[in-house]
Amino acid sequence: MQCCGMKRIASIFAAVLMLALAISSCAKQPSSPNSENTAEPTQSAAFTAAPTECAQPTDSAQPTDTTETSEVPTDKSCVLVLYFSATGNTKLLAERIARLADADIAGIVPAQPYTAEDLNYHDRSTRASAEQNDSSARPAIAEDISLDGYSVVFLGYPVWWGQAPRILNTFVESHDFSGITIIPFCTSGSSDIGSSDDALAALTGSGSWLQGRRFAMSISDDELLSWIGDSLE
Ligand SMILES: Cc1cc2nc3c(=O)[nH]c(=O)nc-3n(C[C@H](O)[C@H](O)[C@H](O)COP(=O)(O)O)c2cc1C
């Protein structure tokens, strides 16, 4: 009798245990889909799908619709300051222009950097001078720079023997400037911009090229600001 009683208690206990297990597994089921957190990947996908800096949508609720991006630059001009500089002058000026214009900035970097000897213009046989002597020279660029999304490009370079360095030819010939306003600027020992800006424009056949300007390194922020303002009018 005692044995049967024990067995009964044990079987009741087992039944209660199984019921409790069944209840607890049922209780977990509704929370199971939530544990996958399907909302989160959608959210992070929206961030990774955000368009480029120049095409920031004004309505952050629709960032995944990339068809919106082509409309954005019409109400927010995207300005890039693009420059080549061998010894740092044009770079300094470009950085000031970018800061004052609140613009993006990018440097055209030669695949083969110019050494001091390459730039020795006292010897017309050295690299930079030899390139300027050869109108077909197209020095390679280390890394391409995309103009996508930009509507205004300030294009800076040093004057080399009265013209833009041939690496500018490499760049402008390999890019489509359609829909872009290009504002050339340059630094030099003393020469003016001369025909260097027109020569670059002639190589592209696209874009709207404004009259370029040569700046002394001593130009003030106020003068630069006024030029930037006039250029962007
Ligand atoms: C090969 C070479 C040719 C140059 N030709 C001229 C020139 O024709 N007229 C001039 O005023 N300066 C000339 N310069 C001086 C540069 O234009 C000037 O130093 C410029 O600010 C350099 O800019 P960067 O430091 O951005 O390279 C020449 C410099 C080099 C290296």
The ligand as a MOL file (V3000), in Angstrom:
LIG
                    3D

  0  0  0     0  0            999 V3000
M  V30 BEGIN CTAB
M  V30 COUNTS 31 33 0 0 0
M  V30 BEGIN ATOM
M  V30 1 C 57.9810 73.4580 -62.4720 0
M  V30 2 C 57.5300 74.7610 -61.8780 0
M  V30 3 C 57.1930 75.7980 -62.7210 0
M  V30 4 C 56.7460 77.0030 -62.1830 0
M  V30 5 N 56.3700 77.9980 -63.0460 0
M  V30 6 C 55.9460 79.1850 -62.5330 0
M  V30 7 C 55.5400 80.2180 -63.4070 0
M  V30 8 O 55.4850 80.0780 -64.6250 0
M  V30 9 N 55.1570 81.4060 -62.8430 0
M  V30 10 C 55.1770 81.6110 -61.4910 0
M  V30 11 O 54.8480 82.7000 -61.0420 0
M  V30 12 N 55.5170 80.6100 -60.6420 0
M  V30 13 C 55.8940 79.4130 -61.1210 0
M  V30 14 N 56.2370 78.3900 -60.2650 0
M  V30 15 C 56.0680 78.5950 -58.8100 0
M  V30 16 C 54.7680 77.9860 -58.3100 0
M  V30 17 O 53.6710 78.3470 -59.1120 0
M  V30 18 C 54.4620 78.4580 -56.8810 0
M  V30 19 O 55.5540 78.2030 -56.0370 0
M  V30 20 C 53.2010 77.7800 -56.3490 0
M  V30 21 O 52.6730 78.5380 -55.2720 0
M  V30 22 C 53.4720 76.3670 -55.8680 0
M  V30 23 O 52.2590 75.8030 -55.4250 0
M  V30 24 P 52.2180 74.4670 -54.5600 0
M  V30 25 O 53.0200 74.7320 -53.2980 0
M  V30 26 O 50.7840 74.2670 -54.2630 0
M  V30 27 O 52.8070 73.3880 -55.3720 0
M  V30 28 C 56.6720 77.1850 -60.7780 0
M  V30 29 C 57.0130 76.1200 -59.9460 0
M  V30 30 C 57.4280 74.9220 -60.4930 0
M  V30 31 C 57.7870 73.7910 -59.5830 0
M  V30 END ATOM
M  V30 BEGIN BOND
M  V30 1 1 1 2
M  V30 2 1 2 3
M  V30 3 2 2 30
M  V30 4 2 3 4
M  V30 5 1 4 5
M  V30 6 1 4 28
M  V30 7 2 5 6
M  V30 8 1 6 7
M  V30 9 1 6 13
M  V30 10 2 7 8
M  V30 11 1 7 9
M  V30 12 1 9 10
M  V30 13 2 10 11
M  V30 14 1 10 12
M  V30 15 2 12 13
M  V30 16 1 13 14
M  V30 17 1 14 15
M  V30 18 1 14 28
M  V30 19 1 15 16
M  V30 20 1 16 17
M  V30 21 1 16 18
M  V30 22 1 18 19
M  V30 23 1 18 20
M  V30 24 1 20 21
M  V30 25 1 20 22
M  V30 26 1 22 23
M  V30 27 1 23 24
M  V30 28 2 24 25
M  V30 29 1 24 26
M  V30 30 1 24 27
M  V30 31 2 28 29
M  V30 32 1 29 30
M  V30 33 1 30 31
M  V30 END BOND
M  V30 END CTAB
M  END
